[in-house]
Amino acid sequence: MRLELWRPRLYCTDDYTVYDTVLPIGRHYVGKDESVRLERNNGHQRHWVASCRRRSIVVSRPSAMIDRGMALFAHLHVNRGAKPEMQRLPIAQKKRIKIA
């Protein structure tokens, strides 16, 4: 399973029956009370990583690129591995530069 590379300690999910057969026993929690932070994080991921936006359903992307995007997201956003000034990158200005 791709998630095992991250060594998760606990999987918080809803009550879908397939999870009991796939996830390890003792590390699966069913309920909505622990998933608020996870849902917020998922929203940040969908917003931050362009390959996870809705248009990726139409345009296929290599799984290696998605893995790299998720790793970069985890390093910069979740783990705060970047300098504080890098947390918010400036928005590109829409000025055109004349080339002489």
C-alpha positions as CSV (number, residue, x, y, z in Angstrom):
1,M,0.0,0.0,0.0
2,R,1.4,3.4,-0.9
3,L,0.5,4.9,2.5
4,E,2.9,2.5,4.3
5,L,5.8,4.6,3.0
6,W,4.6,7.4,5.4
7,R,4.3,4.9,8.3
8,P,0.8,6.1,9.5
9,R,0.0,5.2,13.1
10,L,-3.8,5.5,12.7
11,Y,-6.3,5.5,9.9
12,C,-9.5,7.6,10.6
13,T,-12.3,6.8,8.1
14,D,-16.0,6.5,7.8
15,D,-17.9,3.2,8.2
16,Y,-17.3,1.8,4.7
17,T,-17.0,-2.0,4.9
18,V,-14.0,-2.3,2.6
19,Y,-11.7,-0.5,5.1
20,D,-11.9,-3.4,7.6
21,T,-10.5,-5.8,5.1
22,V,-7.7,-3.5,3.8
23,L,-6.5,-1.6,6.8
24,P,-4.5,-3.2,9.6
25,I,-6.3,-4.3,12.8
26,G,-5.9,-1.9,15.7
27,R,-4.9,1.1,13.6
28,H,-8.3,1.8,12.1
29,Y,-10.7,4.3,13.8
30,V,-14.2,4.8,12.5
31,G,-15.9,8.1,13.3
32,K,-16.3,11.7,12.2
33,D,-15.0,13.3,15.5
34,E,-11.4,12.7,14.5
35,S,-11.7,13.5,10.9
36,V,-12.2,17.3,11.1
37,R,-8.4,18.1,10.8
38,L,-8.1,15.4,8.1
39,E,-10.9,17.0,6.0
40,R,-9.3,20.4,6.4
41,N,-6.0,19.0,5.3
42,N,-7.6,17.3,2.3
43,G,-9.1,20.6,1.3
44,H,-5.7,22.3,1.6
45,Q,-4.2,19.5,-0.5
46,R,-6.8,19.8,-3.3
47,H,-6.3,23.6,-3.3
48,W,-2.5,23.6,-3.1
49,V,-1.6,20.7,-5.4
50,A,-2.9,21.4,-8.9
51,S,-2.7,17.7,-9.9
52,C,-5.4,16.8,-7.4
53,R,-7.9,19.4,-8.6
54,R,-11.1,18.2,-10.4
55,R,-9.5,18.6,-13.9
56,S,-7.2,15.7,-13.1
57,I,-10.1,13.3,-13.8
58,V,-9.9,14.3,-17.4
59,V,-6.2,14.7,-17.8
60,S,-4.1,11.7,-16.6
61,R,-1.0,12.4,-14.6
62,P,1.7,9.9,-13.7
63,S,1.4,8.6,-10.2
64,A,5.1,9.6,-9.5
65,M,4.2,13.2,-10.1
66,I,1.3,13.0,-7.8
67,D,3.5,11.3,-5.1
68,R,6.1,14.1,-5.5
69,G,3.4,16.7,-5.2
70,M,2.0,15.1,-2.0
71,A,5.5,14.8,-0.5
72,L,6.2,18.5,-1.3
73,F,2.9,19.4,0.3
74,A,3.7,17.4,3.4
75,H,7.2,18.9,3.7
76,L,6.1,22.5,3.2
77,H,2.6,22.7,4.6
78,V,2.0,19.9,7.1
79,N,5.4,19.5,8.6
80,R,6.3,23.2,8.1
81,G,9.7,22.2,6.6
82,A,10.1,25.5,4.9
83,K,11.1,28.9,6.2
84,P,8.2,31.0,7.4
85,E,8.5,33.5,4.5
86,M,8.0,30.6,2.1
87,Q,4.7,29.5,3.6
88,R,2.9,32.1,1.4
89,L,4.4,32.7,-1.9
90,P,3.7,36.2,-3.4
91,I,1.1,36.2,-6.2
92,A,2.6,36.9,-9.6
93,Q,1.8,40.3,-10.8
94,K,0.2,40.6,-14.2
95,K,2.6,43.1,-15.7
96,R,4.2,42.5,-19.0
97,I,7.8,43.1,-19.4
98,K,9.0,44.6,-22.6
99,I,12.0,42.9,-24.2
100,A,14.1,45.3,-26.2
